[in-house]
Amino acid sequence: MKKVVLSCALVVVVGLFASCSKNCTCTSYVNGEEVGTIEISKTKLKNSQKCSDLSTVVVIGGKKNGSECHG
């Protein structure tokens, strides 16, 4: 029984750490064309800021312009 509980706990812990990205990935767009991608360390975010808070994308004429961040 102990092995089952320990196995389940290990799966949960590994899953939590695997799903936690340490970087935000930001992709830049000009006239709908992807022009570059950068990674920003989450340690540079302020307080309760999320990766998506860094996004500045606007759609003009059906084309993306700006940066879109996730992570």
C-alpha positions, 0 to 999 in steps of 0.5 A: 500500500505504501508503494502505491501512495508513494508512486502516486505522490511522485507522479503528482510532483513530477507533473507539477514541475514539468508543467511549470515553465521558467520562461515566457516565450514572446513572438513578434509580428509585423503585418501578420508575419512572424519576425522573431521569438525571444524568451524572457525569464519569469524571474524578471516579471513583477509581483503577480504579473503573468506572461500574457501581461507582456503581450502587446498584439493588436490586429489591424486589417486582420493581421497581427502586429506587436508581441504575443507572450505565453508560458 
